[in-house]
Every structure is written in structure tokens, then in C-alpha cells.
Amino acid sequence: MSKLLSANFIRLKKDKFFWSGLVFMLAAGIFFPVMRYMDMRQTQTINRRHCNGCVLQLVHWYRI
């Protein structure tokens, strides 16, 4: 079992799609909070865009 796991991790280490996705997620994880912070500093307000009740909003918007 450990050999199977190590082989899969070695395959993952060589995969360019994995690394590009990891870089994208790292960049997005830095970019979006910084942009929200800059927006908050510029407008002096806190924009509450987090997802409280997103499922309920989708149900209401799309009549699911």
C-alpha cells in the first residue's frame, strides 16, 4: 500500500497540470483577498460578498 501511494505521489509530482493548478490556486488565494482589502481601503466600507445563504439565493434566482 505504501509503494502504491509513493508511486502516485511521484506521478503527481511530475504532472504539469497539477502544478499549473497549484500555482493558479496560490495566485488566486493571494489576489482576491488583496483586492478585497484594497477595495475596503478605497471605499471605507466592508463589502460582505461571502456566501451566506448562496444556495437559497440560487434556488430563488433559478427557481430550482
Phi, psi and omega per residue, in radians:
M1 nan -0.705 -3.138
S2 -1.197 -0.587 3.094
K3 -1.165 -0.656 3.113
L4 -1.145 -0.763 3.107
L5 -1.116 -0.779 -3.133
S6 -1.153 -0.616 3.089
A7 -1.145 -0.711 3.112
N8 -1.178 -0.646 3.091
F9 -1.172 -0.612 3.083
I10 -1.174 -0.702 3.074
R11 -1.107 -0.690 3.123
L12 -1.156 -0.648 3.130
K13 -1.118 -0.536 -3.126
K14 -1.529 -0.193 -3.031
D15 -1.376 2.088 -3.124
K16 -1.254 -0.564 3.107
F17 -1.105 -0.709 3.095
F18 -1.071 -0.812 -3.108
W19 -1.190 -0.652 3.104
S20 -1.177 -0.682 3.072
G21 -1.138 -0.677 3.120
L22 -1.139 -0.744 3.104
V23 -1.133 -0.723 3.116
F24 -1.082 -0.787 -3.131
M25 -1.166 -0.627 3.084
L26 -1.137 -0.784 3.124
A27 -1.132 -0.737 3.123
A28 -1.159 -0.634 3.123
G29 -1.172 -0.417 3.065
I30 -1.601 -0.736 -3.016
F31 -1.134 -0.887 -3.036
F32 -1.133 -0.792 3.074
P33 -1.122 -0.627 3.112
V34 -1.154 -0.710 3.114
M35 -1.153 -0.671 3.083
R36 -1.142 -0.675 3.107
Y37 -1.130 -0.780 3.132
M38 -1.120 -0.668 3.095
D39 -1.134 -0.717 3.119
M40 -1.124 -0.727 3.135
R41 -1.147 -0.657 -3.093
Q42 -1.286 -0.742 -3.062
T43 -1.639 -0.174 -3.108
Q44 1.046 0.422 3.070
T45 -2.283 2.764 3.088
I46 -1.778 2.037 3.095
N47 -1.519 2.031 -3.118
R48 -1.590 1.527 -3.128
R49 -1.788 0.132 -3.131
H50 -1.283 2.954 -2.880
C51 -1.667 1.331 2.985
N52 -1.668 1.896 3.124
G53 1.406 0.472 -3.140
C54 -1.059 -0.667 -3.123
V55 -1.120 -0.720 3.120
L56 -1.155 -0.637 3.093
Q57 -1.146 -0.717 3.118
L58 -1.116 -0.709 3.116
V59 -1.082 -0.728 -3.129
H60 -1.219 -0.778 -3.085
W61 -1.170 -0.784 -3.016
Y62 -1.762 0.078 3.108
R63 0.933 0.806 -3.114
I64 -1.324 nan nan
